[in-house]
């Protein structure tokens, strides 16, 4: 059968719709972004609610490091805000400005051609003796205050010392830090008329030795007695107060205090009462230990 050449040729195009209308999946991407944003938001709110101010400050410092320049100019960049010319960063750009604006060092009045040394040994030499003494005294006061607090804390922490805390007096005098072991009515440090201390005095001297060993200062030890009922100073009081002070020295050395640190051991009988208005009071019988303000003696090889 022959083909009819006059018949028209029909081309049929089929249009395919992929996904079709509202059945597409683009909404899933938007929904996922929304869920992620909400999770990040609630996580941020949880962190704000659970972190302390110090932690918040640390997080803020992490996102704003100190190395970032606080200015908006180009001075913090590689070139330092200068050109590569004669005064550029590769040469002496910022150095030249510093040299122009910085004041000249004062000259030494004894040697006009030599600038004065304002740091190190030169500054110490130019400082007055009064300033140096004031600085040394301030440091000693701070060290004495710390030592006194340590002793008071030890008396509170140790049960065997807590009941004896009222028999220790600590204060600062012009001579230095003074620690006194005082008698109380019915609670004596020594037996009547004896030089050997009892157990409570030994316990207190052991605690005091630990504080003494924390500081380099020399110590002075003195013994004191109360006035006799007759109102007179007995000759035996001088020997008794001296013996008690020397026994306290021996005990301190036995507890670790270096013997070379002992500067003075003396007996003052009742010549220096703690309570002048009542010289017969038991509190006048005491051992006084003073950490002197003067510098410690150094060995000959130093």
C-alpha positions in Angstrom: 0.0 0.0 0.0 1.5 3.2 -1.1 1.9 6.1 1.3 -0.2 9.2 0.7 2.2 12.1 0.3 -0.5 14.6 0.7 -1.5 13.6 4.3 -0.3 16.0 7.0 2.2 14.9 9.6 1.0 15.2 13.2 3.5 15.7 16.1 2.0 15.2 19.6 3.9 16.8 22.5 3.2 15.4 26.0 3.9 17.9 28.8 5.0 16.1 31.9 4.5 17.8 35.2 7.1 16.7 37.9 5.8 16.7 41.4 2.7 18.5 40.4 1.3 21.5 42.3 1.1 21.4 46.1 2.8 18.0 46.3 6.4 19.6 46.0 9.1 19.2 48.8 10.4 22.8 49.0 8.4 23.3 52.2 10.4 20.7 54.0 13.6 22.7 53.6 11.9 25.8 55.1 10.5 23.8 57.9 13.9 22.3 58.7 15.4 25.8 58.8 12.7 26.9 61.2 13.2 23.9 63.5 17.0 24.5 63.5 16.5 28.2 64.4 14.1 27.3 67.2 16.4 24.8 68.6 19.3 27.3 68.6 17.0 29.9 70.2 16.0 27.6 73.1 19.6 26.4 73.5 20.6 30.1 73.9 17.9 30.7 76.4 18.9 27.7 78.4 22.6 28.8 78.4 21.6 32.3 79.6 19.5 30.8 82.4 22.0 28.3 83.7 25.4 30.2 83.4 26.8 32.4 86.1 27.9 36.0 85.5 31.5 35.0 85.4 30.7 32.4 82.8 28.8 34.9 80.7 31.8 37.2 80.9 34.1 34.5 79.8 31.9 33.7 76.8 31.7 37.4 75.9 35.5 37.6 76.1 35.8 34.5 73.9 33.8 36.2 71.1 35.6 39.6 71.7 39.2 38.7 72.2 41.7 41.2 73.5 43.8 40.9 70.4 41.1 42.6 68.3 41.8 46.3 67.9 39.3 48.5 69.7 39.7 51.3 67.2 38.2 51.5 63.7 41.3 53.0 62.1 44.0 51.1 60.2 46.6 51.6 63.0 46.2 48.1 64.2 46.9 46.5 60.8 50.1 45.1 59.4 51.4 48.4 58.1 50.6 50.2 61.4 48.8 53.0 59.6 51.9 54.3 57.9 53.3 54.1 54.5 56.3 52.1 53.3 58.3 55.2 52.8 60.9 56.7 55.0 58.7 56.7 58.1 56.8 53.5 57.3 56.3 50.4 59.4 59.3 48.8 57.7 61.4 51.7 58.9 60.8 53.9 61.9 57.2 55.2 61.4 55.9 54.8 64.9 59.3 55.1 66.4 59.8 58.5 64.9 56.5 59.7 66.5 57.4 58.3 69.9 60.8 60.0 69.7 59.1 63.3 69.0 56.5 63.2 71.7 58.3 61.5 74.6 60.1 63.8 77.1 63.8 63.6 77.5 65.2 61.8 80.5 66.4 64.2 83.2 70.1 64.6 83.3 72.2 63.7 86.3 73.0 66.9 88.3 76.4 65.6 89.1 77.2 64.6 85.6 75.4 66.8 83.0 76.4 64.4 80.1 74.8 61.4 81.8 71.1 60.9 82.1 69.7 60.0 85.5 68.7 56.4 86.2 65.1 56.4 87.2 64.7 52.6 87.6 66.4 49.9 89.5 69.3 50.8 91.8 69.2 54.5 90.8 65.6 54.9 92.0 66.5 53.2 95.4 69.4 55.6 95.8 67.3 58.6 95.1 64.6 57.6 97.5 64.9 59.1 100.9 65.7 57.1 104.0 62.4 58.0 105.5 60.5 56.6 102.5 62.5 53.3 102.7 61.9 53.0 106.4 58.2 53.6 105.9 58.0 51.0 103.1 59.8 48.4 105.3 57.5 49.1 108.2 54.5 48.7 106.0 55.7 45.3 104.8 56.5 44.3 108.4 53.0 45.4 109.6 51.4 43.3 106.8 53.5 40.3 107.7 52.7 40.7 111.5 49.0 41.0 110.7 49.1 37.8 108.7 51.0 36.0 111.4 48.5 37.2 114.1 45.6 36.0 112.0 47.2 32.6 111.4 47.7 32.1 115.2 44.2 33.2 116.0 42.9 30.8 113.3 45.0 28.0 114.7 43.5 28.6 118.2 40.0 28.3 116.8 40.6 25.2 114.6 42.4 23.1 117.2 40.1 21.9 120.1 43.0 21.7 122.6 43.8 25.3 121.9 40.3 26.8 121.7 39.9 26.8 125.5 43.3 28.5 125.9 42.7 31.3 123.4 41.8 33.7 126.3 45.3 33.3 127.7 47.0 34.6 124.6 47.2 38.3 123.9 48.4 39.5 120.5 49.2 43.1 119.5 51.6 45.2 117.6 54.0 47.6 119.5 56.7 49.9 118.3 59.1 47.1 119.0 57.2 44.5 116.8 54.6 41.8 117.1 54.0 40.9 120.8 52.5 37.6 121.8 51.8 37.2 125.6 50.9 34.1 127.6 49.0 35.4 130.6 47.7 33.7 133.7 44.1 33.7 134.7 42.5 33.0 138.1 42.7 29.3 138.5 44.5 28.8 135.2 48.1 29.4 135.7 50.9 28.9 133.1 53.4 27.9 135.8 53.2 26.3 139.2 53.3 28.8 142.1 56.9 29.8 142.6 58.2 27.3 139.9 60.0 28.0 136.6 58.8 24.9 134.7 55.6 25.5 132.7 52.6 23.2 132.8 51.1 21.3 129.9 48.8 24.2 128.7 51.8 26.5 128.5 53.8 24.0 126.5 50.8 23.6 124.1 50.6 27.3 123.6 54.4 27.7 123.1 54.3 24.9 120.4 51.6 26.8 118.5 53.5 30.1 118.8 56.7 28.5 117.5 55.0 27.6 114.2 54.1 31.3 113.7 57.6 32.4 114.7 59.1 30.0 112.1 57.1 31.7 109.4 58.9 35.0 109.8 62.6 35.9 109.7 62.6 38.4 112.6 64.6 38.0 115.8 62.7 37.5 119.0 62.9 38.9 122.6 61.5 36.9 125.5 60.7 38.4 128.9 59.2 37.0 132.1 56.8 39.0 134.4 55.4 38.4 137.8 52.6 40.0 139.8 53.3 42.0 142.9 53.2 40.1 146.2 50.3 40.6 148.7 52.7 42.6 150.8 53.0 45.2 148.0 56.8 44.8 147.7 59.0 43.5 145.0 60.7 40.3 146.3 64.2 39.6 145.3 63.2 36.2 144.2 60.8 37.7 141.6 63.7 38.8 139.4 65.2 35.3 139.4 61.9 33.6 138.9 60.8 35.8 136.0 64.3 35.4 134.4 64.1 31.6 134.8 60.6 31.4 133.3 61.7 33.4 130.3 64.8 31.2 129.8 62.6 28.0 130.0 60.3 29.5 127.4 63.4 30.0 125.2 64.4 26.4 125.6 61.0 25.1 124.7 60.8 27.3 121.6 64.1 26.0 120.4 63.0 22.5 121.1 59.9 23.2 118.9 62.2 24.3 115.9 63.0 27.9 116.5 66.7 28.6 115.4 68.8 29.6 118.5 70.4 32.5 116.6 67.1 34.2 116.3 66.9 34.7 120.0 68.0 38.3 120.6 67.2 38.8 124.3 66.0 36.9 127.3 65.1 38.9 130.4 63.2 38.9 133.7 61.3 42.0 134.6 59.7 40.8 137.8 56.7 43.1 138.5 58.3 46.3 137.1 56.1 46.3 134.0 52.6 45.1 135.0 50.0 44.4 132.2 47.3 45.9 134.5 48.9 48.9 136.3 45.7 49.6 138.1 45.7 46.2 139.8 49.3 45.0 140.0 48.2 42.0 142.1 46.0 40.6 139.3 46.9 37.2 137.9 47.1 38.5 134.4 50.3 40.4 135.3 52.1 37.0 135.5 53.0 36.3 131.9 55.6 35.5 129.3 56.0 38.1 126.6 57.5 37.1 123.2 58.2 39.9 120.7 59.1 39.5 117.1 61.3 42.5 116.6 61.0 44.8 113.7 64.7 44.9 113.0 66.2 42.9 110.1 67.6 39.4 111.0 71.3 38.8 111.3 72.8 37.3 108.2 75.5 34.7 108.2 79.1 36.0 107.7 79.3 34.4 104.2 76.4 36.4 102.8 
